[in-house]
């Protein structure tokens, strides 16, 4: 997650508000919208993680190495594919229509919150299952959930990088 934070900081370094909010085509997301989506997703995901972590801490350490569940492995691979299938974000994970200034700060704050949960889980049985905040039918382990967040972050940072690399991306007035 620290690596992802660094990538996000490098991505937006030196960009102004116009550049952060530039949308390459109707229906697409700007760099700021990508970051806000990640912040919203982590915020919405956190109660599920906290509930699973409480259960994991009650169980104590399992001593087993992490092995993804079938569902977790599928979800992680689906999210982490370069140029993979597009998905419409569920309503509760949609970024605000017009992001206010500070999308990077909101993203980094949510990353700190999730990183804290990862740190707190180190001596716990992360094989406990949690229900997906996207659909209650999907279940996977707490460890999978942490990997899903990382894969999801990478996916949208790549999306934001494509916006920045776009031929029509506005150049700074500076």
C-alpha positions in Angstrom: 0.0 0.0 0.0 2.9 2.3 0.6 4.1 1.7 -2.9 0.6 2.5 -4.2 0.6 5.7 -2.2 3.9 6.7 -3.8 2.6 6.0 -7.2 -0.4 8.2 -6.6 1.7 11.0 -5.3 4.0 10.8 -8.3 1.0 10.7 -10.6 -0.4 14.0 -9.4 2.8 15.8 -8.6 2.8 19.2 -10.3 -0.7 18.9 -11.7 -3.1 21.7 -11.3 -6.9 21.5 -10.6 -7.7 21.7 -14.3 -5.5 18.8 -15.1 -6.7 16.7 -12.1 -10.3 17.3 -13.2 -9.9 16.9 -16.9 -12.1 14.2 -18.4 -10.9 12.6 -21.6 -14.3 11.8 -23.0 -18.0 11.8 -21.8 -18.6 9.2 -19.2 -14.9 8.7 -18.4 -13.3 9.6 -15.1 -10.6 12.3 -14.5 -7.5 11.6 -12.3 -9.3 13.2 -9.4 -12.4 11.0 -9.9 -10.2 7.9 -10.0 -8.7 8.9 -6.6 -12.0 9.8 -5.1 -13.5 6.5 -6.2 -10.6 4.7 -4.4 -11.2 6.8 -1.3 -14.9 6.2 -1.3 -14.4 2.4 -1.9 -11.9 2.1 1.0 -14.3 4.1 3.2 -17.2 1.9 2.3 -15.1 -1.3 2.6 -13.7 -0.4 6.1 -16.7 -1.5 8.3 -16.6 -5.0 6.6 -12.8 -5.2 7.2 -13.2 -4.0 10.8 -15.9 -6.6 11.6 -13.8 -9.4 10.1 -10.7 -8.2 11.9 -12.4 -8.3 15.2 -13.3 -11.9 14.5 -9.8 -12.7 13.3 -8.3 -11.2 16.5 -10.5 -13.3 18.7 -9.2 -16.4 16.9 -5.6 -15.4 17.2 -2.8 -16.3 14.8 -3.3 -19.3 12.6 0.3 -19.8 11.7 -0.7 -20.7 8.1 0.7 -18.9 5.1 -1.7 -16.8 3.1 -3.4 -18.8 0.3 -6.2 -17.0 -1.6 -9.7 -18.5 -1.6 -11.1 -19.4 -5.0 -13.3 -16.3 -5.0 -10.5 -14.1 -3.7 -8.1 -15.3 -6.4 -10.7 -14.8 -9.1 -11.5 -11.3 -7.9 -7.9 -10.3 -7.5 -6.9 -11.6 -10.9 -10.0 -9.9 -12.5 -9.2 -6.5 -11.0 -5.4 -6.7 -11.6 -5.5 -7.5 -15.3 -3.9 -5.0 -17.5 -6.5 -3.7 -19.9 -9.1 -6.0 -18.3 -12.8 -5.9 -18.6 -14.5 -2.7 -17.6 -17.0 -2.6 -14.7 -19.5 0.0 -13.7 -18.9 1.0 -10.1 -21.8 0.2 -7.8 -23.7 3.3 -6.6 -22.2 3.4 -3.1 -18.7 3.3 -4.6 -19.3 6.1 -7.2 -17.1 9.2 -6.8 -18.8 12.5 -6.3 -19.9 14.0 -9.7 -17.5 16.9 -9.3 -14.6 16.2 -7.0 -13.6 19.0 -4.6 -10.0 19.8 -4.3 -8.0 17.4 -2.2 -8.7 14.1 -3.9 -5.2 12.9 -3.3 -5.4 13.8 0.4 -8.7 11.9 0.8 -7.2 8.9 -1.0 -4.1 8.9 1.2 -6.2 9.2 4.4 -8.3 6.2 3.5 -5.1 4.3 2.6 -3.8 5.1 6.1 -7.0 3.7 7.6 -6.8 0.5 5.6 -3.0 0.2 6.2 -3.7 0.4 10.0 -6.2 -2.5 9.7 -3.6 -4.5 7.8 -1.0 -3.8 10.5 -3.5 -4.8 13.3 -4.2 -8.1 11.5 -0.6 -9.3 11.5 -1.1 -11.7 14.5 -4.6 -12.8 13.6 -6.3 -15.5 11.6 -6.9 -13.7 8.3 -8.6 -16.7 6.9 -11.9 -15.5 8.5 -14.4 -14.7 5.8 -16.2 -11.5 5.1 -19.1 -10.6 2.9 -18.4 -8.4 0.0 -19.7 -4.9 0.3 -20.6 -5.1 -3.4 -22.8 -8.2 -3.2 -23.7 -10.3 -0.2 -23.4 -13.5 -2.2 -19.7 -13.0 -2.6 -17.5 -14.1 0.3 -13.7 -14.3 0.7 -11.1 -14.1 3.4 -9.9 -11.0 5.2 -6.5 -11.5 3.6 -8.1 -11.7 0.2 -9.9 -8.4 0.9 -6.6 -6.7 1.6 -5.3 -8.1 -1.7 -8.5 -7.0 -3.5 -8.0 -3.5 -2.3 -4.4 -3.4 -3.6 -5.5 -4.8 -7.0 -8.4 -2.3 -7.2 -6.0 0.6 -6.3 -3.6 -0.5 -9.0 -6.4 -0.8 -11.6 -7.6 2.7 -11.0 -4.1 4.2 -10.8 -3.4 2.7 -14.2 -6.7 4.3 -15.4 -5.6 7.6 -14.0 -2.2 7.3 -15.7 -3.9 6.6 -19.0 -5.8 9.9 -18.5 -2.6 11.7 -17.9 -0.9 10.1 -20.9 -3.8 11.0 -23.2 -2.8 12.9 -26.3 -5.3 15.7 -25.4 -4.3 16.0 -21.8 -4.1 19.7 -21.0 -0.6 21.1 -20.4 0.1 23.3 -17.4 0.0 27.0 -17.9 3.2 27.2 -16.0 
